[in-house]
């Protein structure tokens, strides 16, 4: 009776280790999050303020999601370099079309890029906005691979070893059970 208890304990321990190994492997192989600047909500957050400006008006541009230098460019102002954790100003061309929506392209040195819409007001004076326009790119759930990858060689070897161990345990149990069937206590 003691042997059965010890064998079942050993098999449960081996199963727990086998089930925890892929989780530990996934945690070791997960990509590290890139460093973010102070006040950054997430990589790729870009700010254009105000969101509506008159032709010839001034903009404040920032990229709080970039830990490195970023650039902002559009067809209605010159390319602006934004230092990490700072803001930069740009002057909209005086001949910008009123009522038009222009795209401001932001590029971080690390390769993150996105766009923010900038509207040119229909009146000669700019109406300041209450808050800045912040673009946050969609972020999906970090839920693992969900079976989209084939098992690795290590996983196959561990699974095979568990099958062999289970078969050996069943064989030992069957042999001991058979030899003890003729004995009486």
Secondary structure, DSSP 8 states (H G I E B T S, - for coil): -HHHHHHHHHHHHHHHHHHHHHHHHHHHHS-------TT-SSTT-EEEESSEE-TT-EEEEE-TT-SS-EEEEETTEEEEEE-TT-EEEEE--TT--TT-EEEEEEEETTS-EEEEEEEE-SSSS----SS-EEE----------TT-S---HHHHHHHHHHHHHHHHHHHHHHHHHHHTSS---
